[in-house]
Amino acid sequence: MFVKIINDAGIIPGIKVDTGAKDMAGHPGEKITEGLDRLRDRLREYFQMGARFAKWRAVITIGEGYSHNGLYWANAQALARYAALCQEAGLVPVVEPEVLMDGDHSLERCSEVTEKVLRTVFNQLYTQRVMLEGIILKPNMVLPGLTCPKSPLHNM
């Protein structure tokens, strides 16, 4: 009944399916987004309940000693596997690789990391045979870190 009311109002229901960012083994201070276990079954159930899209957020921190290729790859692979499972279940995946604004990194550093992350994500989406025309990409904005001394954001 509730789904019918939502649909009649023109709202398309969706659901966040990752289980959150956890510390990544071997990468102190960095996070990996988890939730792939039993995801196929959960997605089928969510579709039956009326969901038509799902969201998965991977967070990347820029900082001293952070942002390694292994972290990019692990999060990109999880995003791609999630996206493939969503499409299999008839859901539109919202793919959200987010380079965080936390830190004192420059605009140029954020741009560099964001480009590496997006290249890695799209490589993995291709590897997992995800139909790119069937995803919604929700990337971060390229901005200097919140505590970057040269940033106009720092003076707000």
Secondary structure as the mmCIF struct_conf table of DSSP 4:
data_model
#
loop_
_struct_conf.conf_type_id
_struct_conf.id
_struct_conf.beg_label_comp_id
_struct_conf.beg_label_asym_id
_struct_conf.beg_label_seq_id
_struct_conf.end_label_comp_id
_struct_conf.end_label_asym_id
_struct_conf.end_label_seq_id
HELX_RH_AL_P HELX_RH_AL_P1 PHE A 2 ASP A 8
TURN_TY1_P TURN_TY1_P1 ALA A 9 GLY A 10
HELX_LH_PP_P HELX_LH_PP_P1 ILE A 11 PRO A 13
STRN STRN1 GLY A 14 LYS A 16
STRN STRN2 GLY A 20 ASP A 23
HELX_LH_PP_P HELX_LH_PP_P2 MET A 24 MET A 24
TURN_TY1_P TURN_TY1_P2 ALA A 25 GLY A 26
BEND BEND1 HIS A 27 HIS A 27
TURN_TY1_P TURN_TY1_P3 PRO A 28 GLY A 29
STRN STRN3 LYS A 31 GLU A 34
TURN_TY1_P TURN_TY1_P4 ASP A 37 ARG A 38
HELX_RH_AL_P HELX_RH_AL_P2 LEU A 39 GLN A 48
TURN_TY1_P TURN_TY1_P5 MET A 49 GLY A 50
STRN STRN4 PHE A 53 ILE A 60
BEND BEND2 GLY A 63 GLY A 63
TURN_TY1_P TURN_TY1_P6 GLU A 64 GLY A 65
HELX_RH_AL_P HELX_RH_AL_P3 ASN A 69 ALA A 89
TURN_TY1_P TURN_TY1_P7 GLY A 90 GLY A 90
HELX_LH_PP_P HELX_LH_PP_P3 LEU A 91 LEU A 91
STRN STRN5 VAL A 92 VAL A 99
BEND BEND3 GLY A 103 ASP A 104
HELX_RH_AL_P HELX_RH_AL_P4 LEU A 107 THR A 127
TURN_TY1_P TURN_TY1_P8 GLN A 128 ARG A 129
HELX_RH_3T_P HELX_RH_3T_P1 LEU A 132 GLY A 134
STRN STRN6 ILE A 136 LEU A 137
HELX_LH_PP_P HELX_LH_PP_P4 PRO A 139 MET A 141
TURN_TY1_P TURN_TY1_P9 LEU A 146 THR A 147
TURN_TY1_P TURN_TY1_P10 PRO A 149 LYS A 150
TURN_TY1_P TURN_TY1_P11 PRO A 152 ASN A 155
#
